[in-house]
Amino acid sequence: MDLFVVVIIAAILATVATVFLGVLTMSAGGSTDKTLSTPLMWARVGFQALTLLLLFVAIRLR
């Protein structure tokens, strides 16, 4: 497997993990939700942007 494919898969997994962590944090509620919801949302958006960028680069290189 190409290193670039491994990086794309890692970015996808990081996005999915951040989404699940955000959902678990929201379901817990309370002060944990208030302190972690915004940073987790920004992390998810960043991982999604990275994943899309890597996918577009992979399409252009192939």
C-alpha positions in Angstrom: 0.0 0.0 0.0 1.2 3.5 -0.9 2.2 5.8 2.0 -0.2 8.4 0.6 -3.1 6.0 0.9 -2.1 5.2 4.5 -2.1 8.9 5.3 -5.6 9.4 3.8 -6.9 6.4 5.8 -5.4 7.8 9.0 -7.1 11.2 8.3 -10.5 9.5 7.7 -10.1 7.4 10.9 -9.2 10.6 12.9 -12.3 12.3 11.5 -14.5 9.4 12.5 -12.9 9.1 16.0 -13.5 12.8 16.6 -17.1 12.6 15.5 -17.7 9.7 17.9 -15.9 11.4 20.7 -18.0 14.5 20.1 -21.2 12.5 20.2 -20.1 10.8 23.5 -19.2 14.1 25.0 -22.5 15.7 24.0 -24.4 12.7 25.5 -22.6 13.1 28.8 -23.7 16.7 29.1 -22.8 19.0 32.0 -19.5 20.8 32.2 -17.6 18.3 30.1 -19.9 19.1 27.2 -19.5 22.8 27.6 -15.7 22.6 27.8 -15.0 20.1 25.0 -17.8 20.5 22.5 -16.3 23.5 20.6 -12.7 22.2 20.5 -13.9 18.8 19.3 -16.0 20.5 16.6 -13.0 22.4 15.3 -10.9 19.3 15.4 -13.5 17.5 13.3 -13.7 20.3 10.8 -9.9 20.4 10.6 -9.7 16.6 10.0 -12.4 16.8 7.4 -10.7 19.6 5.6 -7.4 17.6 5.7 -9.1 14.5 4.4 -10.8 16.3 1.5 -7.5 18.1 0.6 -5.6 14.8 0.6 -8.3 13.1 -1.5 -8.3 16.0 -4.1 -4.5 15.8 -4.3 -4.7 12.0 -4.7 -7.2 12.4 -7.6 -5.0 15.0 -9.3 -1.9 12.9 -9.0 -3.4 9.7 -10.4 
